[in-house]
Amino acid sequence: MFKVNGTEQSLEGIDPSTPLLWVLRDTLGLVGTKYGCGIAQCGACTVHLNGQPIRACVTPISAIEGQAITTIEGLATDKLNAVQQAWIDYDVAQCGYCQAGQIMTAVALLKDKPAPTDADIDQAMSGNICRCGTYVRIRQAIHAAAKGGVA
């Protein structure tokens, strides 16, 4: 058993070596988490394990027994998370493919550093690749979310 977005899920019948990414997408239908590289280098598959960002493409489900996973679908409850809103306000996404992973990493950064510097943002986000190159808008959106400067 493990929790995904607050809901208990069973691991019964799933090969323990199956990457979390495929359990989320194929078994649970949570397709917001994307497959990018499959080797934990691009960040498209970033989710939170007990509040910390991890790469779902290389995390076997055997490693998450009894723990809590949050996906992009689990960030918003009755309204968007501040980072999600900043992404909209600052028109961050172009193709959008990497954005769930970018957002999950940014949320974890702001949890640890509520007022990050540019260097903090660059360091935290360095493992997330945006093929469209929206890094400047990503940084602006993170600063805005940190300051509460979102609509």
N, C-alpha and C positions, 0 to 999 in steps of 0.2 A: 504494500500500500504506500501511496504517496499522495500529496495534495497538489493539484494544479488549479491555480486561480481560486483557491479556497475550497475546492471540491475534492473529496477523497476519490482516488482512482486505484484500481487494482492492477497489479503487475502479472496476475495469474495468466498463464498461457503465452506469455511473451518471453522470447529468448532473452536472458539476462545481458547478453552482449549487444543487443539492439541499441543503436544510438537513440538518445532521448528525442532528437529531432524527428525521427520517423515515427516514434510513438505519438508525439504531439500532432504531427501532420496527418499520418495515415490512420492511426487508431482512434485518436480523440477528435480529429477534424479541426484542429486549431492551426490553420494554414497561414497565420500572420508571421510566424517564425519561418524564415526562408533558408533554403539550401544555397550556399554560395560556392565554397571551395571544398568542403568535406575534410579539411585538415586544420581547422581552427585558426586560419590566418586572415580571414576577411571580416569576420564579425557579423555577417548577415544572420546567423543563427543564435545570436545572443539572447539569453533568457536569464532570469534571476533564480538562483538556488539559495534559499534562505536569505534573500535580499542582496546577494552578491552576484555580479555578472559571470556567466560561464558560457562556454560554447557548446551548444546542444548537439552539434554534429559529431563530436568526439566523446561525449559523455554517455557511457553505457547506462542503461536503466538500473543495472545492479548497484550503481553508485548513488542512487537517489532514494533508495528504500527509506521510508519514514520521514522524508524531508518535504519541503514546500517549494514548488516551482511557480514562478509568475511569468506569464508570457505577455506579449503586447496586448492581447485581448483582456488581460486581467488588470491592466493599469487603470483604466477608467471605470468608475462605478456610475454615479449619477451625472458626472460631468467629466470632461477630459482632464487628464493629469496636466499640470502646468507646462511640462516639457512638450507634451503632445500639442497643446494650444499654441505654444511658442513656435513649433514647427509649422503650424498653419499660418500664424501671424507673420512669420518671416519667410514664408514661401520657400521652405528648405528643400522639399522634395522635387526632383525632376522626374526621373524614371520611378523612384520610390522603392526600388527593390531592396536596398540596404537599410532603409529608414527604420524598420522595426528594431533591428539590431543597434542602430545608432541611438535611437530613443532609449532603449533599455540600458545602454551604457551610460548615457547622459543622466538618466534618473539615478543610477547607482552613484555616479560622480557627485551629484548634488546632495545625495543622502550623506556622503562622507565629507564633502566640502561645500557647504551651502553658499559660499561666496568665492568661487574659483577664479583664479587668475587665468590669463591666456595660456600661460605655461601649464597650469593644472589641466585645463581643457585639452590642450594639445597632447599632453602625456596620456590622459585617460582615454582619449578618443583615437590614439595612434593605431590601435589594433583594429579599427573599423574602417574599411575601405569604401569610399564612395566613387564609383566609376564616373559619375557625372561631375565630380569635383565641387560639390557645394560646401566645402569646408568653411568658407568665410561665413556663410549663412548659418551653418551648424553652430559655429562659435557664437554668433550674434544671438541665436535662439537660446542657447544655454545661458548666456549672460542675462537675457531678458527673463527667462524662467527663474533664475536665481534671485533676481531683483523684484520678482512679482510683476514685471512689466509686460504682462500678456493681457490680451483683451478678454 
